[in-house]
Amino acid sequence: MLQTLERLFASILLASRWLMAPLYLGLVASLVVILVVFFRELAHVIAGFAATEGGEMILLILKLIDLVLLGNLILIILGAGVDSIVSSAAGERLVKRPQWMGKTDFAALKVKVIASIIAIAAVDLLETFFRIETMNKGDVLWMIAVFMAFVVAGVLLAWMDRLTDTHDAEPHA
């Protein structure tokens, strides 16, 4: 009886991963929105190319880069979703599956996500420096502080993962 309850409980817990499926579909929808916004912004860049000065053009291109980085972050999370929801046997049958899928562990995923967030924050900070004359200096300092917090968090996450990997690689007595 206890084994039956244990199996039932384990089955319910494993099946609960499907509760994430609608959230991943929402991320797919947000990726479509990002695609539309990207091409709308690209059309503005192309249409205003002749009348736009160098610094302003750099800002417009940085906005495009920011959208691409955000899209890549969503793809990383969606790839992790495929690995957590779809069975490995079904996942291996996917013809268009990128090579990294199924090979990225949670520690590497954390580092990829934080690196993407840091890159997005860096692009936003770079945009701020192009408009520094019009910005509130207190707001700029807060942006720098938040960026540095992301950087420190990323370094600490990578360091903790490295410490954990080194500890796990040692033979157990």
Rosetta constraint file for C-alpha pairs under 8 A:
AtomPair CA 1 CA 5 HARMONIC 6.33 0.50
AtomPair CA 2 CA 6 HARMONIC 6.05 0.50
AtomPair CA 3 CA 7 HARMONIC 6.09 0.50
AtomPair CA 4 CA 8 HARMONIC 6.11 0.50
AtomPair CA 5 CA 9 HARMONIC 6.00 0.50
AtomPair CA 6 CA 10 HARMONIC 6.11 0.50
AtomPair CA 7 CA 11 HARMONIC 6.02 0.50
AtomPair CA 8 CA 12 HARMONIC 6.18 0.50
AtomPair CA 9 CA 13 HARMONIC 6.24 0.50
AtomPair CA 10 CA 14 HARMONIC 6.10 0.50
AtomPair CA 11 CA 15 HARMONIC 5.96 0.50
AtomPair CA 12 CA 16 HARMONIC 6.11 0.50
AtomPair CA 13 CA 17 HARMONIC 7.43 0.50
AtomPair CA 16 CA 20 HARMONIC 7.88 0.50
AtomPair CA 17 CA 21 HARMONIC 7.63 0.50
AtomPair CA 17 CA 84 HARMONIC 7.26 0.50
AtomPair CA 17 CA 85 HARMONIC 6.00 0.50
AtomPair CA 18 CA 85 HARMONIC 6.35 0.50
AtomPair CA 19 CA 23 HARMONIC 7.93 0.50
AtomPair CA 20 CA 24 HARMONIC 6.39 0.50
AtomPair CA 21 CA 25 HARMONIC 6.26 0.50
AtomPair CA 21 CA 81 HARMONIC 7.98 0.50
AtomPair CA 21 CA 85 HARMONIC 7.58 0.50
AtomPair CA 22 CA 26 HARMONIC 6.18 0.50
AtomPair CA 23 CA 27 HARMONIC 6.42 0.50
AtomPair CA 24 CA 28 HARMONIC 6.38 0.50
AtomPair CA 24 CA 78 HARMONIC 6.39 0.50
AtomPair CA 24 CA 81 HARMONIC 6.93 0.50
AtomPair CA 25 CA 29 HARMONIC 6.35 0.50
AtomPair CA 26 CA 30 HARMONIC 6.23 0.50
AtomPair CA 27 CA 31 HARMONIC 6.13 0.50
AtomPair CA 27 CA 74 HARMONIC 6.72 0.50
AtomPair CA 27 CA 78 HARMONIC 7.49 0.50
AtomPair CA 28 CA 32 HARMONIC 6.47 0.50
AtomPair CA 28 CA 78 HARMONIC 7.95 0.50
AtomPair CA 29 CA 33 HARMONIC 6.42 0.50
AtomPair CA 30 CA 34 HARMONIC 6.17 0.50
AtomPair CA 31 CA 35 HARMONIC 6.18 0.50
AtomPair CA 31 CA 71 HARMONIC 6.14 0.50
AtomPair CA 31 CA 74 HARMONIC 7.11 0.50
AtomPair CA 32 CA 36 HARMONIC 6.34 0.50
AtomPair CA 33 CA 37 HARMONIC 6.17 0.50
AtomPair CA 34 CA 38 HARMONIC 5.92 0.50
AtomPair CA 34 CA 67 HARMONIC 6.59 0.50
AtomPair CA 34 CA 71 HARMONIC 6.88 0.50
AtomPair CA 35 CA 39 HARMONIC 6.36 0.50
AtomPair CA 36 CA 40 HARMONIC 6.13 0.50
AtomPair CA 37 CA 41 HARMONIC 6.07 0.50
AtomPair CA 38 CA 42 HARMONIC 6.03 0.50
AtomPair CA 38 CA 64 HARMONIC 6.20 0.50
AtomPair CA 38 CA 67 HARMONIC 6.44 0.50
AtomPair CA 38 CA 68 HARMONIC 7.96 0.50
AtomPair CA 39 CA 43 HARMONIC 6.01 0.50
AtomPair CA 40 CA 44 HARMONIC 6.47 0.50
AtomPair CA 41 CA 45 HARMONIC 6.25 0.50
AtomPair CA 41 CA 60 HARMONIC 7.83 0.50
AtomPair CA 41 CA 64 HARMONIC 7.10 0.50
AtomPair CA 42 CA 46 HARMONIC 6.18 0.50
AtomPair CA 42 CA 64 HARMONIC 7.23 0.50
AtomPair CA 43 CA 47 HARMONIC 5.92 0.50
AtomPair CA 44 CA 48 HARMONIC 5.91 0.50
AtomPair CA 45 CA 49 HARMONIC 5.71 0.50
AtomPair CA 45 CA 57 HARMONIC 7.42 0.50
AtomPair CA 45 CA 60 HARMONIC 6.59 0.50
AtomPair CA 45 CA 61 HARMONIC 7.74 0.50
AtomPair CA 48 CA 52 HARMONIC 5.94 0.50
AtomPair CA 49 CA 57 HARMONIC 7.53 0.50
AtomPair CA 52 CA 56 HARMONIC 6.24 0.50
AtomPair CA 52 CA 57 HARMONIC 6.02 0.50
AtomPair CA 53 CA 57 HARMONIC 6.07 0.50
AtomPair CA 54 CA 58 HARMONIC 6.23 0.50
AtomPair CA 55 CA 59 HARMONIC 6.45 0.50
AtomPair CA 55 CA 130 HARMONIC 7.23 0.50
AtomPair CA 56 CA 60 HARMONIC 6.30 0.50
AtomPair CA 57 CA 61 HARMONIC 6.20 0.50
AtomPair CA 58 CA 62 HARMONIC 6.06 0.50
AtomPair CA 59 CA 63 HARMONIC 6.34 0.50
AtomPair CA 59 CA 127 HARMONIC 5.97 0.50
AtomPair CA 59 CA 130 HARMONIC 7.34 0.50
AtomPair CA 60 CA 64 HARMONIC 6.64 0.50
AtomPair CA 61 CA 65 HARMONIC 6.28 0.50
AtomPair CA 62 CA 66 HARMONIC 6.05 0.50
AtomPair CA 62 CA 123 HARMONIC 6.57 0.50
AtomPair CA 62 CA 127 HARMONIC 7.02 0.50
AtomPair CA 63 CA 67 HARMONIC 6.35 0.50
AtomPair CA 64 CA 68 HARMONIC 6.36 0.50
AtomPair CA 65 CA 69 HARMONIC 6.17 0.50
AtomPair CA 65 CA 123 HARMONIC 7.81 0.50
AtomPair CA 66 CA 70 HARMONIC 6.19 0.50
AtomPair CA 66 CA 120 HARMONIC 5.84 0.50
AtomPair CA 66 CA 123 HARMONIC 6.38 0.50
AtomPair CA 66 CA 124 HARMONIC 7.54 0.50
AtomPair CA 67 CA 71 HARMONIC 6.15 0.50
AtomPair CA 68 CA 72 HARMONIC 6.18 0.50
AtomPair CA 69 CA 73 HARMONIC 6.21 0.50
AtomPair CA 69 CA 116 HARMONIC 6.70 0.50
AtomPair CA 69 CA 119 HARMONIC 7.38 0.50
AtomPair CA 69 CA 120 HARMONIC 6.28 0.50
AtomPair CA 70 CA 74 HARMONIC 6.37 0.50
AtomPair CA 70 CA 116 HARMONIC 7.68 0.50
AtomPair CA 70 CA 120 HARMONIC 7.04 0.50
AtomPair CA 71 CA 75 HARMONIC 6.27 0.50
AtomPair CA 72 CA 76 HARMONIC 6.23 0.50
AtomPair CA 72 CA 116 HARMONIC 7.78 0.50
AtomPair CA 73 CA 77 HARMONIC 6.43 0.50
AtomPair CA 73 CA 113 HARMONIC 6.43 0.50
AtomPair CA 73 CA 116 HARMONIC 5.98 0.50
AtomPair CA 73 CA 117 HARMONIC 7.69 0.50
AtomPair CA 74 CA 78 HARMONIC 6.07 0.50
AtomPair CA 75 CA 79 HARMONIC 5.99 0.50
AtomPair CA 76 CA 80 HARMONIC 6.38 0.50
AtomPair CA 76 CA 109 HARMONIC 7.70 0.50
AtomPair CA 76 CA 112 HARMONIC 7.72 0.50
AtomPair CA 76 CA 113 HARMONIC 7.29 0.50
AtomPair CA 77 CA 81 HARMONIC 6.21 0.50
AtomPair CA 77 CA 113 HARMONIC 7.85 0.50
AtomPair CA 78 CA 82 HARMONIC 6.31 0.50
AtomPair CA 79 CA 83 HARMONIC 6.42 0.50
AtomPair CA 79 CA 101 HARMONIC 6.33 0.50
AtomPair CA 80 CA 84 HARMONIC 6.19 0.50
AtomPair CA 80 CA 101 HARMONIC 7.56 0.50
AtomPair CA 80 CA 109 HARMONIC 7.68 0.50
AtomPair CA 81 CA 85 HARMONIC 5.91 0.50
AtomPair CA 81 CA 86 HARMONIC 7.98 0.50
AtomPair CA 82 CA 86 HARMONIC 5.37 0.50
AtomPair CA 82 CA 91 HARMONIC 7.60 0.50
AtomPair CA 83 CA 87 HARMONIC 7.34 0.50
AtomPair CA 83 CA 88 HARMONIC 7.22 0.50
AtomPair CA 83 CA 91 HARMONIC 7.49 0.50
AtomPair CA 83 CA 101 HARMONIC 7.01 0.50
AtomPair CA 83 CA 102 HARMONIC 5.84 0.50
AtomPair CA 86 CA 90 HARMONIC 6.48 0.50
AtomPair CA 86 CA 91 HARMONIC 6.11 0.50
AtomPair CA 87 CA 91 HARMONIC 6.04 0.50
AtomPair CA 88 CA 92 HARMONIC 6.06 0.50
AtomPair CA 88 CA 102 HARMONIC 7.64 0.50
AtomPair CA 89 CA 93 HARMONIC 6.67 0.50
AtomPair CA 90 CA 94 HARMONIC 6.86 0.50
AtomPair CA 91 CA 97 HARMONIC 7.70 0.50
AtomPair CA 92 CA 97 HARMONIC 7.73 0.50
AtomPair CA 97 CA 101 HARMONIC 6.87 0.50
AtomPair CA 99 CA 103 HARMONIC 7.83 0.50
AtomPair CA 100 CA 104 HARMONIC 6.27 0.50
AtomPair CA 104 CA 108 HARMONIC 5.98 0.50
AtomPair CA 104 CA 109 HARMONIC 6.37 0.50
AtomPair CA 105 CA 109 HARMONIC 6.19 0.50
AtomPair CA 106 CA 110 HARMONIC 6.16 0.50
AtomPair CA 107 CA 111 HARMONIC 6.48 0.50
AtomPair CA 107 CA 161 HARMONIC 6.38 0.50
AtomPair CA 108 CA 112 HARMONIC 6.18 0.50
AtomPair CA 109 CA 113 HARMONIC 6.10 0.50
AtomPair CA 110 CA 114 HARMONIC 6.15 0.50
AtomPair CA 110 CA 157 HARMONIC 7.76 0.50
AtomPair CA 111 CA 115 HARMONIC 5.94 0.50
AtomPair CA 111 CA 154 HARMONIC 6.75 0.50
AtomPair CA 111 CA 157 HARMONIC 6.96 0.50
AtomPair CA 111 CA 158 HARMONIC 6.36 0.50
AtomPair CA 112 CA 116 HARMONIC 6.13 0.50
AtomPair CA 113 CA 117 HARMONIC 6.25 0.50
AtomPair CA 114 CA 118 HARMONIC 6.07 0.50
AtomPair CA 114 CA 150 HARMONIC 7.37 0.50
AtomPair CA 114 CA 154 HARMONIC 5.75 0.50
AtomPair CA 115 CA 119 HARMONIC 6.15 0.50
AtomPair CA 115 CA 154 HARMONIC 6.84 0.50
AtomPair CA 116 CA 120 HARMONIC 6.20 0.50
AtomPair CA 117 CA 121 HARMONIC 6.12 0.50
AtomPair CA 117 CA 150 HARMONIC 7.61 0.50
AtomPair CA 118 CA 122 HARMONIC 5.99 0.50
AtomPair CA 118 CA 147 HARMONIC 6.90 0.50
AtomPair CA 118 CA 150 HARMONIC 6.02 0.50
AtomPair CA 118 CA 151 HARMONIC 6.40 0.50
AtomPair CA 119 CA 123 HARMONIC 6.27 0.50
AtomPair CA 120 CA 124 HARMONIC 6.32 0.50
AtomPair CA 121 CA 125 HARMONIC 6.07 0.50
AtomPair CA 121 CA 147 HARMONIC 6.02 0.50
AtomPair CA 122 CA 126 HARMONIC 6.07 0.50
AtomPair CA 122 CA 147 HARMONIC 6.98 0.50
AtomPair CA 123 CA 127 HARMONIC 6.22 0.50
AtomPair CA 124 CA 128 HARMONIC 6.30 0.50
AtomPair CA 125 CA 129 HARMONIC 6.38 0.50
AtomPair CA 125 CA 143 HARMONIC 6.85 0.50
AtomPair CA 125 CA 144 HARMONIC 7.23 0.50
AtomPair CA 125 CA 147 HARMONIC 7.85 0.50
AtomPair CA 126 CA 130 HARMONIC 6.54 0.50
AtomPair CA 127 CA 131 HARMONIC 6.70 0.50
AtomPair CA 128 CA 132 HARMONIC 5.83 0.50
AtomPair CA 128 CA 135 HARMONIC 7.49 0.50
AtomPair CA 128 CA 140 HARMONIC 7.38 0.50
AtomPair CA 131 CA 135 HARMONIC 6.47 0.50
AtomPair CA 132 CA 136 HARMONIC 7.99 0.50
AtomPair CA 132 CA 137 HARMONIC 7.93 0.50
AtomPair CA 132 CA 140 HARMONIC 7.97 0.50
AtomPair CA 135 CA 139 HARMONIC 7.25 0.50
AtomPair CA 135 CA 140 HARMONIC 6.98 0.50
AtomPair CA 136 CA 140 HARMONIC 6.44 0.50
AtomPair CA 137 CA 141 HARMONIC 6.24 0.50
AtomPair CA 138 CA 142 HARMONIC 6.31 0.50
AtomPair CA 139 CA 143 HARMONIC 6.20 0.50
AtomPair CA 140 CA 144 HARMONIC 6.23 0.50
AtomPair CA 141 CA 145 HARMONIC 6.12 0.50
AtomPair CA 142 CA 146 HARMONIC 6.10 0.50
AtomPair CA 143 CA 147 HARMONIC 6.09 0.50
AtomPair CA 144 CA 148 HARMONIC 6.08 0.50
AtomPair CA 145 CA 149 HARMONIC 6.11 0.50
AtomPair CA 146 CA 150 HARMONIC 6.34 0.50
AtomPair CA 147 CA 151 HARMONIC 6.31 0.50
AtomPair CA 148 CA 152 HARMONIC 6.02 0.50
AtomPair CA 149 CA 153 HARMONIC 5.98 0.50
AtomPair CA 150 CA 154 HARMONIC 6.03 0.50
AtomPair CA 151 CA 155 HARMONIC 6.18 0.50
AtomPair CA 152 CA 156 HARMONIC 6.06 0.50
AtomPair CA 153 CA 157 HARMONIC 6.01 0.50
AtomPair CA 154 CA 158 HARMONIC 6.16 0.50
AtomPair CA 155 CA 159 HARMONIC 6.00 0.50
AtomPair CA 156 CA 160 HARMONIC 5.98 0.50
AtomPair CA 157 CA 161 HARMONIC 6.15 0.50
AtomPair CA 158 CA 162 HARMONIC 6.13 0.50
AtomPair CA 159 CA 163 HARMONIC 6.15 0.50
AtomPair CA 160 CA 164 HARMONIC 6.09 0.50
AtomPair CA 161 CA 165 HARMONIC 6.05 0.50
AtomPair CA 162 CA 166 HARMONIC 6.14 0.50
AtomPair CA 163 CA 167 HARMONIC 6.15 0.50
AtomPair CA 164 CA 168 HARMONIC 6.05 0.50
AtomPair CA 165 CA 169 HARMONIC 6.08 0.50
AtomPair CA 166 CA 170 HARMONIC 6.68 0.50
